[in-house]
């Protein structure tokens, strides 16, 4: 337990340092916007570009691993919708936003560095196999479900078109697609350029974590505490549990695939849950609470999942 905590501690130390810096106003709040903009528009897209460029496809896109991860995600999504409707009396559109909070784990900015720190570089191929599909699949799921349930939405086909355009214009997807094209067509990068990209890549995760930490000061724990705990339970217990059972017991996958799928499923909800809630102006307070409480709970739950995965 102690060794796992020490291994993943740098991730939470950077998050905590960012939160503390924002809390004492050592840096202005606007710095979070700059850091997050750099990470999401420059650093992380380049990280993803290089990952896809160097990716071994035979080790990345195992359909049983992907099915294990995304079945757990979809189950948690619809459970969140049903429970929020049944127990908290949420309106249909609000319930979809609640479900999205339970489905969008922070696979990239927290899951990636933790997986690499604990399991080494060999796990990165299957990790990026999941990450490459994560945003596009889950945003499409959330937006499509939202349009089926809320009465004031746009026509479904218009929404799907807008969702597809938005996803494909996202800098993260641009990095993934260009990297895949360079890989498929075997386009070389000359040494100096590749070294420069590697230098930028090295900044992506720490800058992201610092920006998230500072930005967490903007949000507060709302009165929806019990519902927030329900969402965190679905996101950080049910999702990884289903993924583990499917990957390990049903499909009997290689341990590396099991570890990649489960560790990403066990991550706390990411900033995109607030982006989604804000997009539709639904369940904003719950999304903010989930961001804070989920990251706090993750400090204790992630090591437990890692210990299980290391024991396999």
HELIX and SHEET records of a PDB file:
HELIX    1   1 UNK A    2  UNK A   23  1                                  22    
HELIX    2   2 UNK A   30  UNK A   38  1                                   9    
HELIX    3   3 UNK A   39  UNK A   43  3                                   5    
HELIX    4   4 UNK A   44  UNK A   53  1                                  10    
HELIX    5   5 UNK A   57  UNK A   60  1                                   4    
HELIX    6   6 UNK A   63  UNK A   88  1                                  26    
HELIX    7   7 UNK A   92  UNK A  103  1                                  12    
HELIX    8   8 UNK A  107  UNK A  112  3                                   6    
HELIX    9   9 UNK A  113  UNK A  119  1                                   7    
HELIX   10  10 UNK A  121  UNK A  123  5                                   3    
HELIX   11  11 UNK A  124  UNK A  149  1                                  26    
HELIX   12  12 UNK A  156  UNK A  169  1                                  14    
HELIX   13  13 UNK A  171  UNK A  184  1                                  14    
HELIX   14  14 UNK A  191  UNK A  215  1                                  25    
HELIX   15  15 UNK A  216  UNK A  218  5                                   3    
HELIX   16  16 UNK A  225  UNK A  233  1                                   9    
HELIX   17  17 UNK A  234  UNK A  238  3                                   5    
HELIX   18  18 UNK A  239  UNK A  244  1                                   6    
HELIX   19  19 UNK A  245  UNK A  250  3                                   6    
HELIX   20  20 UNK A  255  UNK A  265  1                                  11    
HELIX   21  21 UNK A  272  UNK A  280  1                                   9    
HELIX   22  22 UNK A  284  UNK A  310  1                                  27    
END                                                                             
